[in-house]
Amino acid sequence: MEPTEPLGDATAPYFFLSYARMPQDGSGSVNPDLWVHRLFQELCEHIKHMTAHPGAPGFMDGSIRTGQIWSSQLGDSLARCRVFVPLYSPRYFISSWCGREWGAFSSRPARHVDAEQPGDPSGVVPALWSPVPDRRLPESVREVQYIHPELGQRYRTLGLYGLAKLRAFRSDYEKAVLHLARRIVDVGDSVVVEHGDRAGLSTAPDVFAATPTTTSTTGRTLRISVAAASLNRLPEGRTPDYYGPSAVDWNPYHPASGRPLARIAADIAESLEFRPTSASSTTPRVPPKGRGRAPRPLGAARSRTPLRPGRVRQQ
């Protein structure tokens, strides 16, 4: 197999691996995404041998996801990579973060290298990490082909995670990863995806979110409403460090935590297989003067122990 010729941005990663984080167990002793990291390394190794791409073969976000903030490296990689590889799993499609990554990549115009090539050009190459029932797929991605016959029937039944965990299926796993890498290279060679705007990624749409005419794929939706001030409506005497462009950016735990309260609540909801949506209240109930403090639900008793962000599992 001859390495392919360089095409596109030589400094950008060849592919971007999009995956749903597993929640930490609290011990910190084992990385719950260890097997995803191994898959990423194996794909990178194959692509280095299959191409003459001088840049990084792939990008996988390993940083702590802080609220709605995208790291510059993540934003740059997603705006310039050739191929987007979503790792399908039940958690993937309830993750608003993953939905926004897909939305950001999909906003980049694509075209075939060969103008005579039929069909709609796409730089998306899905991979099955663990089986997802068709009814759990969001409407926006149901037409995307994610079962590739050359990867084998066991891949379709167990996904890459199942193949990797069972020693008896090691050869099936290696075959599936090799074919997946070949598919990534084929798409990278045949489709050109224009560069995106890194600065605009923070406002990317969540393509998995249910629309007014559809329902959540999990059937369980949780609406998170935030009643708080914002930077453009900051009450007199307030410190702006705790607020953002909208109420959903309110972070009463600054500087101990860089994550807005709405994002912490959304991550907890996603870990319980709810599909969270966040919105600002049109009539915010402003906390007392001074530092921003979390609002107390009506009718709830005031807790004597403040909530500590460090105790919340981060996804």
C-alpha positions as CSV (number, residue, x, y, z in Angstrom):
1,M,0.0,0.0,0.0
2,E,1.7,3.2,-1.2
3,P,1.4,6.3,1.1
4,T,-0.9,8.9,-0.3
5,E,0.2,12.3,-1.4
6,P,-0.3,15.3,0.9
7,L,-3.5,17.1,0.4
8,G,-4.9,20.2,2.2
9,D,-3.3,21.8,5.3
10,A,0.0,20.0,6.1
11,T,0.0,21.4,9.7
12,A,-3.5,20.3,10.6
13,P,-4.3,16.8,12.0
14,Y,-5.5,14.3,9.4
15,F,-8.5,13.3,11.5
16,F,-10.4,14.5,14.6
17,L,-11.7,11.8,17.0
18,S,-14.9,12.9,18.7
19,Y,-16.0,10.8,21.7
20,A,-18.1,10.9,24.8
21,R,-16.2,11.0,28.1
22,M,-16.8,8.3,30.6
23,P,-17.5,9.7,34.1
24,Q,-14.7,9.3,36.7
25,D,-15.3,6.8,39.5
26,G,-13.8,9.2,42.0
27,S,-10.6,7.1,42.8
28,G,-8.6,8.7,40.0
29,S,-6.6,5.4,39.7
30,V,-7.9,4.3,36.3
31,N,-8.5,6.4,33.2
32,P,-12.1,5.4,32.2
33,D,-11.3,6.3,28.6
34,L,-8.1,4.2,28.4
35,W,-9.4,2.0,25.6
36,V,-10.4,5.0,23.5
37,H,-6.9,6.4,23.9
38,R,-5.5,3.1,22.7
39,L,-7.8,3.1,19.7
40,F,-6.6,6.6,18.9
41,Q,-3.0,5.7,19.1
42,E,-3.5,2.7,16.8
43,L,-5.3,4.8,14.2
44,C,-2.6,7.3,14.3
45,E,0.1,4.7,13.7
46,H,-1.8,3.2,10.7
47,I,-2.3,6.6,9.1
48,K,1.3,7.6,9.5
49,H,2.2,4.5,7.4
50,M,-0.6,5.0,4.9
51,T,0.0,8.7,4.1
52,A,2.8,11.2,3.6
53,H,1.0,13.7,5.8
54,P,3.7,15.8,7.5
55,G,1.4,17.0,10.3
56,A,-0.1,15.1,13.3
57,P,-2.1,12.1,12.1
58,G,-4.9,12.8,14.5
59,F,-6.3,14.9,17.3
60,M,-8.1,13.7,20.5
61,D,-9.2,16.1,23.1
62,G,-7.7,15.0,26.5
63,S,-8.2,18.3,28.4
64,I,-10.8,19.0,31.1
65,R,-13.8,20.5,29.4
66,T,-14.5,23.8,31.0
67,G,-18.1,24.9,30.6
68,Q,-18.7,26.3,27.1
69,I,-15.0,27.1,26.6
70,W,-13.1,25.5,23.7
71,S,-9.3,25.1,24.0
72,S,-7.4,26.9,21.2
73,Q,-5.9,23.5,20.2
74,L,-9.3,21.8,20.0
75,G,-10.8,24.7,18.1
76,D,-8.0,24.9,15.6
77,S,-7.9,21.1,15.0
78,L,-11.7,20.9,14.5
79,A,-11.6,23.9,12.1
80,R,-8.8,22.5,9.9
81,C,-8.8,18.6,10.1
82,R,-9.6,16.7,7.0
83,V,-11.8,14.0,8.5
84,F,-14.2,13.9,11.5
85,V,-14.5,10.5,13.2
86,P,-17.4,10.3,15.7
87,L,-17.2,7.4,18.0
88,Y,-20.7,6.0,18.3
89,S,-21.9,4.9,21.7
90,P,-25.0,5.3,23.8
91,R,-23.3,8.2,25.7
92,Y,-22.2,9.9,22.5
93,F,-25.7,11.0,21.4
94,I,-26.7,12.5,24.8
95,S,-23.5,14.6,25.0
96,S,-24.2,18.2,24.0
97,W,-20.5,18.7,23.7
98,C,-20.2,16.0,21.0
99,G,-23.2,17.4,19.3
100,R,-21.5,20.7,19.0
101,E,-18.3,19.2,17.7
102,W,-20.2,17.5,14.9
103,G,-22.1,20.7,14.3
104,A,-18.9,22.7,14.0
105,F,-17.4,20.3,11.5
106,S,-20.6,20.0,9.5
107,S,-20.7,23.8,9.0
108,R,-17.5,23.6,6.9
109,P,-18.3,23.4,3.1
110,A,-17.1,20.2,1.4
111,R,-16.4,19.2,-2.2
112,H,-15.2,16.1,-4.0
113,V,-11.7,16.2,-5.4
114,D,-13.1,14.6,-8.5
115,A,-15.8,16.8,-9.8
116,E,-17.4,13.8,-11.5
117,Q,-17.8,11.9,-8.2
118,P,-21.5,11.3,-7.5
119,G,-23.2,11.8,-4.2
120,D,-22.9,14.5,-1.5
121,P,-19.3,15.0,-0.3
122,S,-18.7,14.4,3.4
123,G,-15.7,14.3,5.6
124,V,-17.4,12.3,8.4
125,V,-16.3,8.7,9.0
126,P,-18.3,7.3,11.9
127,A,-16.9,4.4,14.0
128,L,-18.9,2.1,16.2
129,W,-17.5,2.0,19.7
130,S,-20.5,0.2,21.3
131,P,-23.8,-0.7,19.7
132,V,-26.5,2.0,19.6
133,P,-30.1,1.0,18.7
134,D,-31.3,2.8,15.5
135,R,-34.1,4.4,17.5
136,R,-31.5,6.1,19.7
137,L,-29.9,7.9,16.8
138,P,-30.8,11.6,16.4
139,E,-32.8,12.5,13.3
140,S,-29.9,14.6,12.1
141,V,-27.5,11.7,11.7
142,R,-29.8,8.7,10.9
143,E,-28.9,8.8,7.2
144,V,-25.2,8.7,7.9
145,Q,-23.7,5.3,7.0
146,Y,-21.8,3.9,10.1
147,I,-21.8,0.1,9.5
148,H,-19.1,-0.7,7.0
149,P,-19.3,-4.4,5.7
150,E,-15.5,-4.7,5.4
151,L,-15.2,-4.3,9.2
152,G,-17.0,-7.6,9.7
153,Q,-20.1,-8.8,11.5
154,R,-18.5,-9.0,14.9
155,Y,-17.7,-5.3,14.7
156,R,-21.4,-4.6,14.0
157,T,-22.5,-6.8,16.9
158,L,-20.0,-5.8,19.5
159,G,-18.4,-2.6,18.4
160,L,-14.7,-1.8,18.7
161,Y,-14.9,-1.8,22.5
162,G,-16.3,-5.3,22.6
163,L,-13.7,-6.6,20.2
164,A,-10.9,-5.0,22.1
165,K,-12.0,-6.4,25.5
166,L,-12.3,-10.0,24.3
167,R,-9.0,-11.7,23.7
168,A,-10.7,-14.3,21.4
169,F,-11.6,-11.4,19.0
170,R,-8.3,-9.6,18.9
171,S,-7.7,-10.4,15.3
172,D,-11.2,-9.0,14.5
173,Y,-10.4,-5.8,16.4
174,E,-7.1,-5.4,14.5
175,K,-8.8,-5.9,11.2
176,A,-11.5,-3.4,12.0
177,V,-9.1,-0.7,13.1
178,L,-7.0,-1.2,10.0
179,H,-10.0,-0.9,7.7
180,L,-11.2,2.1,9.7
181,A,-7.9,3.8,9.2
182,R,-8.0,3.0,5.4
183,R,-11.5,4.5,5.3
184,I,-10.3,7.7,7.0
185,V,-7.5,8.0,4.4
186,D,-9.8,7.3,1.5
187,V,-12.2,10.0,2.5
188,G,-9.3,12.4,3.3
189,D,-8.0,11.9,-0.2
190,S,-11.3,12.2,-2.0
191,V,-13.0,15.0,-0.2
192,V,-11.8,18.5,0.5
193,V,-13.4,20.2,3.5
194,E,-12.8,23.9,3.7
195,H,-11.3,25.5,6.8
196,G,-13.8,26.7,9.5
197,D,-13.7,29.6,11.8
198,R,-12.0,28.6,15.1
199,A,-13.4,31.6,16.9
200,G,-16.9,30.7,16.0
201,L,-16.9,27.2,17.4
202,S,-18.2,28.2,20.8
203,T,-21.5,29.0,19.2
204,A,-21.7,25.8,17.1
205,P,-25.2,24.2,17.2
206,D,-25.8,20.9,19.0
207,V,-26.9,18.7,16.1
208,F,-28.2,16.1,18.5
209,A,-30.6,18.4,20.2
210,A,-34.3,17.6,19.7
211,T,-36.1,20.1,17.6
212,P,-39.7,21.3,18.2
213,T,-40.9,18.5,15.9
214,T,-38.7,15.7,17.3
215,T,-38.2,14.2,20.7
216,S,-35.0,13.3,22.6
217,T,-33.4,10.0,21.5
218,T,-33.4,8.9,25.2
219,G,-37.0,9.9,25.8
220,R,-35.8,11.8,28.9
221,T,-35.2,15.5,28.5
222,L,-34.2,17.8,31.4
223,R,-34.6,21.6,31.0
224,I,-32.1,23.6,33.0
225,S,-33.2,27.2,33.6
226,V,-30.7,29.7,35.0
227,A,-31.9,32.9,36.7
228,A,-28.9,35.1,37.1
229,A,-27.4,38.3,35.8
230,S,-25.0,38.6,32.8
231,L,-22.2,40.9,31.9
232,N,-24.4,43.3,29.9
233,R,-26.9,43.4,32.8
234,L,-24.6,43.4,35.8
235,P,-26.1,44.9,38.9
236,E,-24.2,47.7,40.6
237,G,-21.5,46.6,42.9
238,R,-21.2,43.1,41.4
239,T,-17.8,41.5,40.5
240,P,-17.9,40.6,36.8
241,D,-15.6,37.6,37.3
242,Y,-18.6,35.3,38.1
243,Y,-20.7,36.2,35.0
244,G,-20.6,35.8,31.3
245,P,-22.4,36.9,28.1
246,S,-25.6,35.2,29.3
247,A,-27.2,33.8,32.4
248,V,-26.1,30.2,31.6
249,D,-22.5,31.3,31.9
250,W,-22.9,32.2,35.6
251,N,-20.2,30.6,37.7
252,P,-20.8,31.1,41.4
253,Y,-17.8,28.9,42.3
254,H,-15.1,31.0,40.6
255,P,-12.1,30.8,40.9
256,A,-12.2,27.3,42.5
257,S,-14.0,26.0,39.4
258,G,-13.9,27.3,35.8
259,R,-17.2,25.6,35.0
260,P,-20.6,27.4,34.9
261,L,-23.3,26.0,37.2
262,A,-25.4,25.1,34.2
263,R,-22.6,23.0,32.6
264,I,-22.1,21.1,35.9
265,A,-25.8,20.4,36.1
266,A,-25.9,19.3,32.4
267,D,-23.0,16.9,32.9
268,I,-24.7,15.3,35.8
269,A,-27.9,15.0,33.7
270,E,-26.0,13.4,30.8
271,S,-24.4,10.9,33.2
272,L,-27.9,9.8,34.2
273,E,-28.9,9.5,30.5
274,F,-31.0,12.7,30.4
275,R,-30.8,15.0,27.4
276,P,-30.2,18.4,29.0
277,T,-31.1,21.8,27.5
278,S,-30.1,25.1,29.2
279,A,-31.8,28.4,29.0
280,S,-31.7,31.8,30.6
281,S,-34.7,33.0,32.6
282,T,-36.3,36.1,31.2
283,T,-36.8,37.5,34.6
284,P,-33.7,36.5,36.6
285,R,-33.8,36.4,40.4
286,V,-30.6,38.3,41.2
287,P,-28.6,37.0,44.2
288,P,-27.9,39.4,47.0
289,K,-25.2,42.0,46.6
290,G,-21.6,40.7,46.6
291,R,-20.3,37.5,45.1
292,G,-22.7,35.5,42.9
293,R,-24.3,32.7,44.9
294,A,-26.3,29.7,43.7
295,P,-30.1,30.2,43.8
296,R,-32.0,28.2,46.3
297,P,-35.0,26.3,44.9
298,L,-38.3,27.6,46.2
299,G,-39.5,25.6,49.2
300,A,-36.1,24.0,49.8
301,A,-34.3,24.3,53.0
302,R,-31.1,26.3,53.1
303,S,-28.1,24.0,53.4
304,R,-25.5,24.7,56.0
305,T,-22.8,23.0,53.9
306,P,-21.9,24.8,50.6
307,L,-21.7,22.8,47.4
308,R,-18.1,21.9,46.5
309,P,-17.4,21.7,42.8
310,G,-14.6,19.3,43.3
311,R,-17.2,16.7,44.4
312,V,-19.0,16.8,41.1
313,R,-17.9,14.3,38.5
314,Q,-16.5,16.0,35.4
315,Q,-17.2,14.6,32.0
